[in-house]
Amino acid sequence: MVGGGQGAYIGNIHRISSRLDGAWQLVAGAFDVDAERGRAFALTQGIDPDRSYGDYKEMVAAELAREDRIDAVAICTPNFTHYPIARAFIEAGFDVICEKPITATLEDAVALEELTRESGRFVGVTYTYSGYPMVHEARKRVADGEIGRVRTVQVEYPLEWMATAIEHQGSAQASWRTDPKKNGRGGSIGDIGTHAYHLAGFVTGLKLKSLTADLSTFVEGRALDDNAHVMLRYEGGARGLLWSSQVALGNSNGVRLRVFGEKGSLSWFQEQPNELVLASLDGRTLIIKRGAEELSEDAKVRTRTPPGHPEGYLEAFANLYAGFAEAILARQSGRDPGPIGQNLPTAYDGLKGVAFVDAVVDSHEDANQPWLTPLAV
Ligand code: NAD
């Protein structure tokens, strides 16, 4: 692991969820931007001091020299560091699991996606919400035509934790997220809008044609948007509306997706992730529960406990890790991956996310708020 040291947020989620199925072991790391703090943290994680590194460059060189070298690296650092770190590991022949957004700039995302393709390395991107079994169930039902042709997609990612200027009150997480050089051009749209955009495309299979956007910065003095409204036009005529907000009081982590088709609709809400709501033309509304016998294989392979024993965020994250392991093992042994190793977010999805953010900011910055097509859709 690179990043994810003492006091960091997402590194711990990676550590817990990667261990859930026994497919991964954490054996080495450069956990912190501060080498000493990183080494001290590595000790608390039971990492052999020989494999606790001062920085990622030292880690690449030392791991490459070992026979029992790592298989892959998980990159859990702020956005602007993803590209140089991922590049160094890929060029040394390692597979990569990278946090979203895959890079802070479009230029870096294009270069990283190209490098991934040319190298044949696996690069997985942790778009968390595509790990949930009921999100896979929704995807399968849309693909099977259960709600008919999709007409509109409403996707939102509201958060409340940045409703005040906490970047000036000692929040490490908010401080780099509000710095364009470290976060990238899009504030809320880069941080969480990318999740929403991926989720909508993942479930519906729709390809974006163009978008127009309106960004706002409600917290005084903040350098990036903390609220975004984006209208979406998909190929084939479907329409979408995406809202991301870091200032939406009352919303701890309110990711919500609603897909409306000609014959019905599907709704999923991350704070009740074990349920998928299906409404149909005949006026009936059905709550489909995780673990039910009738569910698709895609949902079943991502389910660990029987209905009634709730699963959530950590298990969804673990499904991505189980999938990444399966994809890598399948490649190593020259076979096709099993179902959990399919439909995973990879470098191209990462590029699509960054291209989306770039088009959103371009559309907003032009006073005419034109309809724009992202570089990758
Ligand atoms: P954070 O500020 O809490 O932690 C960042 C960690 O990286 C710290 O330990 C820091 O010391 C370390 N670090 C920084 N530069 C480093 C370097 N060059 N080498 C080694 N370590 C370095 O950040 P966070 O909130 O955990 O976010 C990290 C990444 O995870 C971001 O890209 C963010 O967008 C992403 N994230 C994803 C999700 C998700 O749902 N998938 C959720 C939260 C954050």
Residues whose N, C-alpha, C, O or C-beta is under 5 A from the ligand:
A	BS01	NAD	V2 G3 G4 G5 Q6 G7 A8 Y9 I10 G11 A30 F31 D32 V33 D34 C76 T77 P78 N79 T81 E99 K100 P101 T126 T128 A172 Q173
